[in-house]
Amino acid sequence: MTPTRIATFSIDGVTKYGGVVKDGVVDLSARFGKEFPTLREAIAAGALMKIAEDAARRPADHALDAITWLPPIPAPEKIICIGVNYPDRNAEYKDGQDAPKYPSMFLRMPRSFVGHQTPLVRPRASNQLDYEGELVLVIGKAGRHIPESAALDHIAAVTLCNEGTIRDWVRHAKFNVTQGKNFDSTGSIGPWIAPYTNETQIADIRLTTRVNGETRQDDRTSRLIFGFRYLINYISTFATLVPGDIIVTGTPTGAGARFDPPRYLKPGDLIEIEAENIGVLRNSVIDETP
């Protein structure tokens, strides 16, 4: 049986977390909020399955159309994004180079993400807003120098990301992509987290991205150049991973910048990131208001 998905949301201006059930959301904050003020504390305590099982036994407290979805993990210490991690994505660069020996990575700030069904914002500074559908690992157990053999024990949950990118701003400097990856509200995470149960849950997930119903990206996590075990091992070599940290694991070929001419996002577009047994992350696009 698939565990109940758990979301962070707001209602009447109050931020809460809850279990997403058939007819809405069970308010878990009302039942566990003193013990776990946010999902970060629930994750750190290893309590995700406990609260998910509680939600599965209860009727919904709120209808889905009454809530505003938020990124599931509030104020994560680290959002680590992996670049060029599918074979066809590496080939897109047409530089004649084989798959890299080590993963490319960069950091994003929480404010650059919105939740499910909240519009992405195309900034005034550029019209080159692009989509990147990705699978996300949520760390549940702290560790440093984590061996690959134990790496998956450090995963608490999985979710989805549209790692929205401002293409011309990732080339503003010689070596870094930070600017183009951190415009406010240009990416999304969600809709919820799916508690991690075992390796078969994530080993071969089909990941697709649709724009206005047209499939643009379609690949499987079994084809990652750097797999989940390796990423956790490698990152923990230089950084202590802590509960609530987010690892955005890479996007397949088919982002808008790779079309000729490029197909960047524009106001009114609808982007859907879908992964088997996780769900669909859905966002529209609006222009930044002065």
ZAMARGU-4260 file (C-alpha; in steps of 0.2 Angstrom, whole numbers, plus 5000, padded with zeros to 4 digits):
<rodrens>
0) 5000/5000/5000 | 5007/5017/4995 | 5009/5029/5010 | 4998/5044/5011 | 5007/5059/5003
5) 5010/5074/5015 | 5009/5092/5010 | 5013/5109/5017 | 4999/5122/5013 | 4991/5138/5019
10) 4973/5141/5023 | 4966/5157/5030 | 4984/5164/5030 | 4990/5150/5042 | 5004/5138/5036
15) 5000/5120/5040 | 5005/5102/5035 | 4993/5088/5031 | 4990/5071/5023 | 4982/5072/5006
20) 4968/5059/5006 | 4954/5055/4993 | 4943/5069/4998 | 4955/5083/5003 | 4968/5086/5016
25) 4969/5080/5034 | 4976/5093/5045 | 4991/5085/5054 | 4997/5101/5061 | 4982/5101/5072
30) 4986/5084/5079 | 5005/5084/5079 | 5010/5103/5078 | 5016/5104/5096 | 5028/5089/5093
35) 5032/5094/5075 | 5029/5112/5071 | 5034/5109/5053 | 5037/5094/5042 | 5056/5097/5045
40) 5054/5092/5063 | 5043/5077/5058 | 5057/5072/5046 | 5071/5074/5058 | 5061/5063/5071
45) 5059/5049/5058 | 5040/5052/5060 | 5034/5053/5042 | 5026/5036/5041 | 5018/5038/5058
50) 5009/5054/5053 | 5005/5047/5036 | 4997/5032/5044 | 4987/5043/5055 | 4981/5053/5041
55) 4975/5038/5031 | 4963/5034/5046 | 4954/5051/5046 | 4942/5060/5035 | 4948/5076/5027
60) 4948/5093/5036 | 4949/5104/5021 | 4945/5102/5003 | 4959/5103/4991 | 4952/5119/4982
65) 4952/5128/4999 | 4970/5127/5002 | 4986/5135/4994 | 5000/5123/4991 | 5017/5128/4997
70) 5034/5120/4994 | 5033/5104/5005 | 5049/5108/5016 | 5049/5125/5024 | 5066/5134/5024
75) 5077/5119/5020 | 5095/5122/5025 | 5102/5116/5008 | 5094/5115/4991 | 5107/5106/4980
80) 5104/5104/4961 | 5112/5092/4950 | 5116/5097/4932 | 5118/5086/4916 | 5113/5070/4924
85) 5104/5060/4910 | 5114/5054/4895 | 5104/5062/4882 | 5106/5079/4891 | 5125/5077/4891
90) 5124/5074/4872 | 5113/5090/4870 | 5129/5101/4874 | 5137/5094/4857 | 5154/5097/4864
95) 5160/5080/4860 | 5164/5076/4878 | 5159/5060/4887 | 5149/5059/4902 | 5158/5069/4916
100) 5168/5060/4929 | 5160/5070/4943 | 5142/5078/4945 | 5140/5097/4941 | 5130/5105/4955
105) 5124/5122/4961 | 5113/5129/4975 | 5096/5137/4975 | 5088/5148/4987 | 5070/5144/4994
110) 5063/5160/4988 | 5066/5154/4970 | 5052/5141/4972 | 5034/5141/4973 | 5021/5127/4977
115) 5010/5117/4966 | 4997/5127/4956 | 5005/5144/4960 | 5011/5153/4944 | 5029/5154/4940
120) 5035/5172/4937 | 5044/5177/4921 | 5055/5191/4927 | 5056/5208/4920 | 5075/5205/4917
125) 5072/5192/4904 | 5060/5182/4893 | 5070/5166/4893 | 5061/5157/4907 | 5063/5138/4904
130) 5057/5122/4912 | 5066/5107/4919 | 5057/5093/4926 | 5066/5083/4940 | 5065/5071/4954
135) 5069/5077/4971 | 5076/5067/4986 | 5072/5074/5004 | 5085/5069/5016 | 5079/5062/5033
140) 5094/5057/5042 | 5110/5068/5045 | 5127/5061/5039 | 5144/5065/5033 | 5155/5053/5022
145) 5140/5042/5019 | 5145/5026/5011 | 5135/5021/4995 | 5129/5005/5004 | 5120/5015/5017
150) 5115/5031/5006 | 5097/5026/5003 | 5094/5025/5022 | 5096/5044/5023 | 5081/5047/5012
155) 5065/5052/5020 | 5054/5056/5005 | 5053/5060/4986 | 5045/5074/4977 | 5045/5084/4961
160) 5053/5100/4955 | 5051/5111/4940 | 5069/5118/4941 | 5064/5134/4931 | 5079/5143/4924
165) 5082/5160/4916 | 5094/5154/4902 | 5103/5170/4897 | 5107/5174/4915 | 5116/5157/4918
170) 5129/5164/4906 | 5132/5181/4914 | 5148/5175/4922 | 5162/5164/4916 | 5160/5149/4928
175) 5144/5150/4938 | 5125/5148/4934 | 5119/5155/4951 | 5110/5170/4944 | 5099/5161/4931
180) 5094/5148/4944 | 5088/5160/4958 | 5076/5172/4952 | 5061/5173/4964 | 5047/5162/4960
185) 5054/5154/4944 | 5053/5136/4950 | 5042/5125/4959 | 5042/5110/4971 | 5028/5098/4976
190) 5014/5095/4976 | 5018/5085/4992 | 5031/5073/4998 | 5029/5054/4996 | 5037/5045/5011
195) 5052/5034/5005 | 5049/5015/5008 | 5062/5006/4998 | 5074/5006/4983 | 5061/4999/4970
200) 5051/5015/4973 | 5064/5026/4965 | 5075/5015/4955 | 5066/5016/4938 | 5053/5030/4939
205) 5047/5037/4923 | 5048/5056/4923 | 5039/5067/4910 | 5037/5086/4907 | 5022/5093/4897
210) 5019/5110/4891 | 5001/5114/4887 | 4998/5096/4885 | 5013/5092/4874 | 5026/5080/4881
215) 5043/5089/4880 | 5054/5078/4892 | 5052/5059/4895 | 5065/5048/4903 | 5068/5036/4918
220) 5078/5038/4934 | 5087/5021/4930 | 5096/5030/4916 | 5104/5043/4928 | 5123/5046/4925
225) 5125/5048/4944 | 5113/5038/4953 | 5105/5042/4970 | 5117/5032/4981 | 5132/5040/4972
230) 5125/5058/4974 | 5122/5056/4993 | 5139/5049/4995 | 5148/5062/4985 | 5138/5077/4992
235) 5141/5071/5010 | 5160/5070/5006 | 5160/5090/5007 | 5144/5094/5016 | 5135/5087/5031
240) 5118/5082/5025 | 5104/5086/5038 | 5085/5082/5039 | 5075/5092/5026 | 5089/5095/5014
245) 5084/5094/4996 | 5093/5086/4982 | 5086/5090/4964 | 5093/5076/4954 | 5094/5082/4936
250) 5083/5085/4921 | 5081/5074/4905 | 5083/5081/4887 | 5070/5092/4880 | 5071/5109/4889
255) 5065/5123/4879 | 5082/5131/4876 | 5087/5115/4866 | 5074/5118/4852 | 5077/5128/4836
260) 5071/5141/4838 | 5070/5140/4858 | 5053/5137/4865 | 5054/5147/4881 | 5039/5149/4893
265) 5027/5163/4891 | 5012/5169/4902 | 4997/5157/4901 | 5008/5142/4898 | 5004/5126/4909
270) 5018/5115/4914 | 5016/5098/4921 | 5030/5087/4929 | 5024/5070/4932 | 5032/5054/4940
275) 5025/5037/4942 | 5018/5034/4960 | 5022/5052/4965 | 5010/5063/4956 | 5009/5079/4945
280) 5017/5096/4949 | 5007/5109/4939 | 5011/5127/4937 | 5005/5141/4925 | 5016/5156/4920
285) 5013/5175/4923 | 5024/5190/4920 | 5032/5199/4935 | 5022/5214/4940 | 5031/5231/4942
</rodrens>
